[in-house]
């Protein structure tokens, strides 16, 4: 693969991105149960309450790696839903099944160069959103925008 976006798309279409998200949630759920006691002064804790669901949600929201993976998955999902069927086939065959451009062009009945252009448009649209942080992105670019 040529760049980080190709690797990310390959992870998305092969299911590695979903597995990473599930694995990270499991790590946060089971491996970070031990919270150090900050009661140094002695005595008993005053405002102690235990909300395990709240604490697990806070842990997930505070995890930068997990939130980045979820952001990437949501952006690719959104763009994939906007694409038309031949482009979806091209993306799934190229990144999910690792087929050659010749095989893909025969499947969708289009020229190899056309298939690559459709892939490049998709990568350009996704790349604009993934190059920025979620807070900085304020615009929406069409897939078919020249």
Secondary structure, DSSP 8 states (H G I E B T S, - for coil): --SHHHHHHHHHHHTHHHHHHHHHHHHHHHTT--------S-S--SS----HHHHHHHHHHH-HHHHHHHHHHHHHHHHHHHS-HHHHHHHIIIIIS---HHHHHHHHTS-HHHHHHHHHHHHHHHHHHHHS-TTT------TT--
